[in-house]
Amino acid sequence: MKPSEFKKWRKGCGLTQEQAAKKLGLKKRAIQYYETGKRDGKDFKIPKTTELACYAISVGVQFYSGPQPAEDES
């Protein structure tokens, strides 16, 4: 996920940086790094886990408790 894509996701969800940080379990500063692609002047890559969390939030997943056991088909 590119910084511009992250910012587009956040704005598309109608979230402020602070709200996005809360939903993702991050600090607002991390959101700022994600949107600029820089941290302390160095390139900064958005972690895959954050990208997946963004997707989950955008499709309405609020909680995840792991895979559900398969039902017995007997």
N, CA, C and O atoms as a Tinker XYZ file with bonds, in Angstrom:
   296  protein
     1  N      0.848000   -1.171000    0.000000    73     2
     2  CA     0.000000    0.000000    0.000000    64     1     3
     3  C      0.896000    1.237000    0.000000    63     2     4     5
     4  O      1.803000    1.372000    0.821000    81     3
     5  N      0.619000    2.117000   -0.926000    73     3     6
     6  CA     1.393000    3.354000   -1.027000    64     5     7
     7  C      0.810000    4.402000   -0.075000    63     6     8     9
     8  O     -0.359000    4.320000    0.302000    81     7
     9  N      1.630000    5.388000    0.313000    73     7    10
    10  CA     1.123000    6.445000    1.196000    64     9    11
    11  C     -0.133000    7.132000    0.654000    63    10    12    13
    12  O     -1.064000    7.410000    1.411000    81    11
    13  N     -0.160000    7.402000   -0.643000    73    11    14
    14  CA    -1.333000    8.058000   -1.232000    64    13    15
    15  C     -2.573000    7.166000   -1.144000    63    14    16    17
    16  O     -3.683000    7.667000   -0.965000    81    15
    17  N     -2.390000    5.846000   -1.269000    73    15    18
    18  CA    -3.502000    4.905000   -1.154000    64    17    19
    19  C     -4.015000    4.853000    0.286000    63    18    20    21
    20  O     -5.219000    4.763000    0.526000    81    19
    21  N     -3.086000    4.912000    1.236000    73    19    22
    22  CA    -3.488000    4.906000    2.640000    64    21    23
    23  C     -4.330000    6.141000    2.949000    63    22    24    25
    24  O     -5.383000    6.038000    3.578000    81    23
    25  N     -3.866000    7.301000    2.507000    73    23    26
    26  CA    -4.591000    8.547000    2.767000    64    25    27
    27  C     -5.960000    8.515000    2.088000    63    26    28    29
    28  O     -6.951000    8.968000    2.661000    81    27
    29  N     -6.013000    7.988000    0.882000    73    27    30
    30  CA    -7.281000    7.866000    0.168000    64    29    31
    31  C     -8.229000    6.940000    0.928000    63    30    32    33
    32  O     -9.425000    7.217000    1.024000    81    31
    33  N     -7.697000    5.837000    1.470000    73    31    34
    34  CA    -8.511000    4.916000    2.281000    64    33    35
    35  C     -9.084000    5.646000    3.491000    63    34    36    37
    36  O    -10.282000    5.569000    3.766000    81    35
    37  N     -8.211000    6.359000    4.213000    73    35    38
    38  CA    -8.640000    7.060000    5.436000    64    37    39
    39  C     -9.731000    8.073000    5.124000    63    38    40    41
    40  O    -10.766000    8.113000    5.789000    81    39
    41  N     -9.489000    8.883000    4.113000    73    39    42
    42  CA   -10.475000    9.910000    3.762000    64    41    43
    43  C    -11.761000    9.273000    3.226000    63    42    44    45
    44  O    -12.857000    9.763000    3.495000    81    43
    45  N    -11.624000    8.191000    2.475000    73    43    46
    46  CA   -12.795000    7.485000    1.948000    64    45    47
    47  C    -13.667000    6.898000    3.048000    63    46    48    49
    48  O    -14.878000    6.756000    2.881000    81    47
    49  N    -13.050000    6.562000    4.162000    73    47    50
    50  CA   -13.791000    6.049000    5.325000    64    49    51
    51  C    -14.325000    7.194000    6.179000    63    50    52    53
    52  O    -15.044000    6.963000    7.152000    81    51
    53  N    -13.975000    8.428000    5.819000    73    51    54
    54  CA   -14.432000    9.582000    6.579000    64    53    55
    55  C    -13.764000    9.719000    7.933000    63    54    56    57
    56  O    -14.364000   10.223000    8.882000    81    55
    57  N    -12.509000    9.265000    8.021000    73    55    58
    58  CA   -11.791000    9.285000    9.296000    64    57    59
    59  C    -10.749000   10.386000    9.345000    63    58    60    61
    60  O    -10.093000   10.682000    8.346000    81    59
    61  N    -10.603000   10.988000   10.514000    73    59    62
    62  CA    -9.486000   11.891000   10.749000    64    61    63
    63  C     -8.269000   11.022000   11.019000    63    62    64    65
    64  O     -8.401000    9.809000   11.188000    81    63
    65  N     -7.097000   11.617000   11.062000    73    63    66
    66  CA    -5.900000   10.841000   11.396000    64    65    67
    67  C     -6.043000   10.223000   12.785000    63    66    68    69
    68  O     -5.651000    9.077000   13.006000    81    67
    69  N     -6.599000   10.981000   13.706000    73    67    70
    70  CA    -6.777000   10.491000   15.074000    64    69    71
    71  C     -7.750000    9.309000   15.120000    63    70    72    73
    72  O     -7.498000    8.329000   15.820000    81    71
    73  N     -8.851000    9.396000   14.383000    73    71    74
    74  CA    -9.830000    8.308000   14.353000    64    73    75
    75  C     -9.244000    7.060000   13.697000    63    74    76    77
    76  O     -9.471000    5.943000   14.162000    81    75
    77  N     -8.496000    7.254000   12.624000    73    75    78
    78  CA    -7.864000    6.117000   11.947000    64    77    79
    79  C     -6.877000    5.440000   12.887000    63    78    80    81
    80  O     -6.810000    4.212000   12.940000    81    79
    81  N     -6.115000    6.232000   13.628000    73    79    82
    82  CA    -5.157000    5.673000   14.578000    64    81    83
    83  C     -5.873000    4.822000   15.619000    63    82    84    85
    84  O     -5.420000    3.726000   15.950000    81    83
    85  N     -6.978000    5.320000   16.128000    73    83    86
    86  CA    -7.725000    4.580000   17.150000    64    85    87
    87  C     -8.268000    3.269000   16.587000    63    86    88    89
    88  O     -8.160000    2.222000   17.225000    81    87
    89  N     -8.853000    3.330000   15.390000    73    87    90
    90  CA    -9.405000    2.105000   14.779000    64    89    91
    91  C     -8.327000    1.062000   14.502000    63    90    92    93
    92  O     -8.570000   -0.140000   14.612000    81    91
    93  N     -7.131000    1.533000   14.141000    73    91    94
    94  CA    -6.046000    0.612000   13.804000    64    93    95
    95  C     -5.185000    0.243000   15.011000    63    94    96    97
    96  O     -4.281000   -0.584000   14.898000    81    95
    97  N     -5.461000    0.849000   16.160000    73    95    98
    98  CA    -4.677000    0.553000   17.358000    64    97    99
    99  C     -3.272000    1.141000   17.298000    63    98   100   101
   100  O     -2.316000    0.558000   17.808000    81    99
   101  N     -3.166000    2.309000   16.663000    73    99   102
   102  CA    -1.873000    2.958000   16.481000    64   101   103
   103  C     -1.890000    4.358000   17.087000    63   102   104   105
   104  O     -2.927000    4.844000   17.537000    81   103
   105  N     -0.738000    4.985000   17.089000    73   103   106
   106  CA    -0.656000    6.382000   17.497000    64   105   107
   107  C     -0.843000    7.255000   16.261000    63   106   108   109
   108  O     -0.560000    6.836000   15.139000    81   107
   109  N     -1.323000    8.473000   16.486000    73   107   110
   110  CA    -1.551000    9.392000   15.375000    64   109   111
   111  C     -0.268000    9.612000   14.577000    63   110   112   113
   112  O     -0.316000    9.789000   13.360000    81   111
   113  N      0.849000    9.603000   15.241000    73   111   114
   114  CA     2.140000    9.812000   14.570000    64   113   115
   115  C      2.392000    8.729000   13.511000    63   114   116   117
   116  O      2.936000    9.018000   12.445000    81   115
   117  N      2.000000    7.498000   13.802000    73   115   118
   118  CA     2.171000    6.413000   12.830000    64   117   119
   119  C      1.349000    6.689000   11.576000    63   118   120   121
   120  O      1.799000    6.424000   10.461000    81   119
   121  N      0.148000    7.220000   11.761000    73   119   122
   122  CA    -0.701000    7.558000   10.617000    64   121   123
   123  C     -0.008000    8.615000    9.761000    63   122   124   125
   124  O     -0.052000    8.557000    8.532000    81   123
   125  N      0.623000    9.566000   10.413000    73   123   126
   126  CA     1.351000   10.607000    9.680000    64   125   127
   127  C      2.512000   10.007000    8.894000    63   126   128   129
   128  O      2.758000   10.415000    7.758000    81   127
   129  N      3.228000    9.051000    9.473000    73   127   130
   130  CA     4.309000    8.363000    8.748000    64   129   131
   131  C      3.741000    7.643000    7.528000    63   130   132   133
   132  O      4.308000    7.709000    6.437000    81   131
   133  N      2.618000    6.957000    7.722000    73   131   134
   134  CA     2.010000    6.204000    6.625000    64   133   135
   135  C      1.624000    7.125000    5.469000    63   134   136   137
   136  O      1.781000    6.767000    4.302000    81   135
   137  N      1.122000    8.304000    5.800000    73   135   138
   138  CA     0.649000    9.204000    4.753000    64   137   139
   139  C      1.774000    9.945000    4.040000    63   138   140   141
   140  O      1.605000   10.358000    2.893000    81   139
   141  N      2.903000   10.117000    4.690000    73   139   142
   142  CA     4.030000   10.788000    4.038000    64   141   143
   143  C      5.013000    9.787000    3.440000    63   142   144   145
   144  O      5.765000   10.116000    2.522000    81   143
   145  N      5.003000    8.564000    3.966000    73   143   146
   146  CA     5.965000    7.563000    3.512000    64   145   147
   147  C      7.356000    7.807000    4.063000    63   146   148   149
   148  O      8.334000    7.224000    3.595000    81   147
   149  N      7.437000    8.680000    5.066000    73   147   150
   150  CA     8.737000    9.033000    5.656000    64   149   151
   151  C      8.653000    8.977000    7.179000    63   150   152   153
   152  O      7.616000    9.274000    7.772000    81   151
   153  N      9.754000    8.594000    7.788000    73   151   154
   154  CA     9.900000    8.641000    9.244000    64   153   155
   155  C     11.319000    9.112000    9.528000    63   154   156   157
   156  O     12.288000    8.459000    9.141000    81   155
   157  N     11.433000   10.227000   10.192000    73   155   158
   158  CA    12.739000   10.823000   10.491000    64   157   159
   159  C     13.567000   11.002000    9.221000    63   158   160   161
   160  O     14.779000   10.785000    9.224000    81   159
   161  N     12.898000   11.403000    8.128000    73   159   162
   162  CA    13.575000   11.660000    6.870000    64   161   163
   163  C     13.913000   10.431000    6.045000    63   162   164   165
   164  O     14.459000   10.554000    4.949000    81   163
   165  N     13.597000    9.250000    6.555000    73   163   166
   166  CA    13.890000    8.003000    5.829000    64   165   167
   167  C     12.588000    7.404000    5.310000    63   166   168   169
   168  O     11.518000    7.607000    5.884000    81   167
   169  N     12.707000    6.655000    4.199000    73   167   170
   170  CA    11.527000    5.997000    3.645000    64   169   171
   171  C     10.919000    5.064000    4.685000    63   170   172   173
   172  O     11.626000    4.410000    5.452000    81   171
   173  N      9.602000    5.024000    4.688000    73   171   174
   174  CA     8.870000    4.215000    5.658000    64   173   175
   175  C      7.798000    3.438000    4.921000    63   174   176   177
   176  O      6.995000    4.021000    4.194000    81   175
   177  N      7.780000    2.136000    5.102000    73   175   178
   178  CA     6.831000    1.274000    4.401000    64   177   179
   179  C      5.682000    0.884000    5.335000    63   178   180   181
   180  O      5.899000    0.549000    6.499000    81   179
   181  N      4.481000    0.934000    4.813000    73   179   182
   182  CA     3.303000    0.558000    5.584000    64   181   183
   183  C      3.302000   -0.965000    5.747000    63   182   184   185
   184  O      3.377000   -1.692000    4.757000    81   183
   185  N      3.218000   -1.452000    6.993000    73   183   186
   186  CA     3.237000   -2.904000    7.218000    64   185   187
   187  C      2.029000   -3.607000    6.584000    63   186   188   189
   188  O      0.941000   -3.036000    6.504000    81   187
   189  N      2.227000   -4.823000    6.146000    73   187   190
   190  CA     1.160000   -5.621000    5.537000    64   189   191
   191  C     -0.003000   -5.801000    6.512000    63   190   192   193
   192  O     -1.161000   -5.816000    6.096000    81   191
   193  N      0.298000   -5.937000    7.808000    73   191   194
   194  CA    -0.770000   -6.098000    8.797000    64   193   195
   195  C     -1.679000   -4.870000    8.832000    63   194   196   197
   196  O     -2.892000   -5.000000    9.000000    81   195
   197  N     -1.106000   -3.696000    8.677000    73   195   198
   198  CA    -1.907000   -2.472000    8.644000    64   197   199
   199  C     -2.747000   -2.435000    7.381000    63   198   200   201
   200  O     -3.915000   -2.048000    7.420000    81   199
   201  N     -2.169000   -2.830000    6.275000    73   199   202
   202  CA    -2.910000   -2.872000    5.008000    64   201   203
   203  C     -4.114000   -3.811000    5.125000    63   202   204   205
   204  O     -5.209000   -3.483000    4.666000    81   203
   205  N     -3.907000   -4.972000    5.736000    73   203   206
   206  CA    -4.998000   -5.933000    5.921000    64   205   207
   207  C     -6.052000   -5.389000    6.884000    63   206   208   209
   208  O     -7.248000   -5.598000    6.680000    81   207
   209  N     -5.615000   -4.700000    7.919000    73   207   210
   210  CA    -6.557000   -4.095000    8.869000    64   209   211
   211  C     -7.399000   -3.024000    8.178000    63   210   212   213
   212  O     -8.596000   -2.911000    8.442000    81   211
   213  N     -6.785000   -2.246000    7.301000    73   211   214
   214  CA    -7.524000   -1.230000    6.545000    64   213   215
   215  C     -8.612000   -1.894000    5.703000    63   214   216   217
   216  O     -9.744000   -1.414000    5.649000    81   215
   217  N     -8.266000   -2.981000    5.058000    73   215   218
   218  CA    -9.237000   -3.705000    4.251000    64   217   219
   219  C    -10.390000   -4.201000    5.125000    63   218   220   221
   220  O    -11.559000   -4.036000    4.775000    81   219
   221  N    -10.054000   -4.804000    6.254000    73   219   222
   222  CA   -11.081000   -5.335000    7.150000    64   221   223
   223  C    -12.028000   -4.229000    7.610000    63   222   224   225
   224  O    -13.245000   -4.415000    7.627000    81   223
   225  N    -11.476000   -3.100000    7.976000    73   223   226
   226  CA   -12.304000   -1.974000    8.419000    64   225   227
   227  C    -13.203000   -1.500000    7.285000    63   226   228   229
   228  O    -14.374000   -1.192000    7.504000    81   227
   229  N    -12.658000   -1.440000    6.075000    73   227   230
   230  CA   -13.443000   -0.928000    4.944000    64   229   231
   231  C    -14.588000   -1.858000    4.553000    63   230   232   233
   232  O    -15.555000   -1.408000    3.939000    81   231
   233  N    -14.501000   -3.147000    4.893000    73   231   234
   234  CA   -15.603000   -4.067000    4.585000    64   233   235
   235  C    -16.493000   -4.326000    5.794000    63   234   236   237
   236  O    -17.393000   -5.165000    5.747000    81   235
   237  N    -16.231000   -3.593000    6.886000    73   235   238
   238  CA   -17.130000   -3.658000    8.033000    64   237   239
   239  C    -16.766000   -4.618000    9.145000    63   238   240   241
   240  O    -17.568000   -4.821000   10.056000    81   239
   241  N    -15.591000   -5.212000    9.106000    73   239   242
   242  CA   -15.178000   -6.115000   10.182000    64   241   243
   243  C    -14.827000   -5.278000   11.409000    63   242   244   245
   244  O    -13.942000   -4.425000   11.350000    81   243
   245  N    -15.520000   -5.522000   12.514000    73   243   246
   246  CA   -15.253000   -4.792000   13.742000    64   245   247
   247  C    -14.412000   -5.623000   14.714000    63   246   248   249
   248  O    -13.545000   -5.092000   15.406000    81   247
   249  N    -14.677000   -6.925000   14.757000    73   247   250
   250  CA   -13.964000   -7.835000   15.664000    64   249   251
   251  C    -13.623000   -9.102000   14.909000    63   250   252   253
   252  O    -14.355000   -9.509000   14.007000    81   251
   253  N    -12.526000   -9.722000   15.270000    73   251   254
   254  CA   -12.137000  -10.986000   14.646000    64   253   255
   255  C    -11.605000  -11.890000   15.740000    63   254   256   257
   256  O    -10.672000  -11.527000   16.456000    81   255
   257  N    -12.192000  -13.058000   15.868000    73   255   258
   258  CA   -11.765000  -13.979000   16.914000    64   257   259
   259  C    -11.180000  -15.265000   16.337000    63   258   260   261
   260  O    -11.217000  -16.313000   16.983000    81   259
   261  N    -10.649000  -15.187000   15.141000    73   259   262
   262  CA   -10.006000  -16.348000   14.538000    64   261   263
   263  C    -10.964000  -17.150000   13.688000    63   262   264   265
   264  O    -12.165000  -16.881000   13.656000    81   263
   265  N    -10.418000  -18.145000   12.995000    73   263   266
   266  CA   -11.272000  -18.961000   12.125000    64   265   267
   267  C    -12.279000  -19.758000   12.953000    63   266   268   269
   268  O    -12.006000  -20.180000   14.076000    81   267
   269  N    -13.437000  -19.943000   12.357000    73   267   270
   270  CA   -14.496000  -20.710000   13.014000    64   269   271
   271  C    -14.298000  -22.198000   12.707000    63   270   272   273
   272  O    -13.907000  -22.551000   11.594000    81   271
   273  N    -14.560000  -23.056000   13.668000    73   271   274
   274  CA   -14.400000  -24.496000   13.408000    64   273   275
   275  C    -15.403000  -24.950000   12.348000    63   274   276   277
   276  O    -16.531000  -24.461000   12.287000    81   275
   277  N    -14.968000  -25.889000   11.521000    73   275   278
   278  CA   -15.846000  -26.425000   10.473000    64   277   279
   279  C    -16.964000  -27.211000   11.117000    63   278   280   281
   280  O    -16.769000  -27.895000   12.122000    81   279
   281  N    -18.165000  -27.100000   10.509000    73   279   282
   282  CA   -19.304000  -27.860000   11.023000    64   281   283
   283  C    -19.181000  -29.306000   10.590000    63   282   284   285
   284  O    -18.703000  -29.598000    9.494000    81   283
   285  N    -19.614000  -30.212000   11.457000    73   283   286
   286  CA   -19.590000  -31.640000   11.159000    64   285   287
   287  C    -20.661000  -31.951000   10.132000    63   286   288   289
   288  O    -21.834000  -31.647000   10.347000    81   287
   289  N    -20.269000  -32.556000    9.016000    73   287   290
   290  CA   -21.225000  -32.831000    7.931000    64   289   291
   291  C    -21.763000  -34.256000    7.980000    63   290   292   293
   292  O    -22.130000  -34.795000    6.936000    81   291
   293  N    -21.823000  -34.882000    9.140000    73   291   294
   294  CA   -22.330000  -36.259000    9.195000    64   293   295
   295  C    -23.818000  -36.342000    9.179000    63   294   296
   296  O    -24.375000  -37.438000    9.220000    81   295
